[in-house]
Structures are given as C-alpha cells and as structure tokens.
Amino acid sequence: MAATVLMLVRDLMLRSRIEGVAAALGVACAPAATLEIARVRVSESTPSIVFVDLSDSHFPAAETLVAMRAAAPGARIVAFASHVDLKAFKAARAAGFDLTLSRSEFTARLPELLKA
C-alpha cells in the first residue's frame, strides 16, 4: 500500500499512536526521522498530508516547510508542538504551514486529519 501520510515525527510513542489510528482507518503511513529521509519517502509515494513535529529540533519550521512544499506540493502540511512552545508556533505561522496545532489538539483531531 502506498503511503498517504508522511510523518516527520521522531517521538516513538507519538509515532506509534499515529500509526495505530491510521491503521484503524485504513490509511498508510511513512515515518521520516530527517528531512533527507522525508524527501526519499515522498519520491516513493505521494503523500496527501504531512505531519511535522516542531518540538523536534530536526525539523525547523521554515526549512521543513520549504523542503516539503518542494517535494510534495499537493500535500497538506500540518505542524504541531507543545502548547507552551510559543517560539515553535510563531515560527510555524510565519513559515505558512497549512495548519498549526498544539500537540494535544493534534492527537485529539488525529482521526479527522487522517480522513481528510
């Protein structure tokens, strides 16, 4: 099954949660621990949505958004971070992510995001 969700998420517990919800909905996922791996994953399939954990320093907002827009121009790019990480939210909004959520809101809305 080709991936339809690309996860730039290194947190194994969160990644497992996303994969579990996705599997229950019949949605395929591809994890990527770096931007380089993300580019490879995009070349293997065309994701319809990309999840980016901005709490992880491996995924700086502006650089990550530029890379993902270039690699997967048709994908919806959703960023999330800890609700107290105001710097990450400001950077994500300035960069122009399609949607920016707190981590708790992201997990609460995960089924909806995966179905969209």
Protein Blocks (a to p, Z undefined) as FASTA:
>chain_A
ZZfbdcddfblklmmmmmmmmmmnopacdddfbfklmmmmmmmpccfbdcddfkbmklgf
klmmmmmmmmmmmbccdddddfklmmlmmmmmmnopabdcdfklmmmmmmmmmmZZ
